[in-house]
C-alpha cells in the first residue's frame, strides 16, 4: 500500500501540470525563435539566467525577456491568483516569423 501511495504522490504533479506548466510555454517560445528547446539556454545570458532580466544580450536572451514580460503581465493583471506558485498560470502568445508577442488576455 505504501508503494502505491508513493507512486501516486510522484505522479500527481505530472498529471496536474503536464499541459498547464508555463515552462512548456517557454520551451515552445524557444522553438519558435531558435528551433531549440529552452533547456539549452537555461543559464544563458542575462534574461534567461535571471541575473539581469531587463538586459538581454542577444536574440536568444530576448526570447527569455519576452517570456518574462508576458509572465509579469499575468501576475500584474491578477489573473494568476497563486503568486507563490505561478507556474500553473498560462498566458496567450503567438509566434509569427520567429517573432514572439503575448496578448493582453490570459488563460
Secondary structure by P-SEA (a helix, b strand, c coil): caaaaaaaaaaaaaaacccccaaaaaaaaaaaccccccccccccccccccccccccccaaaaaaaaaaaaaaaaaaacccccccccccbbbbbcccccbbbbccccc
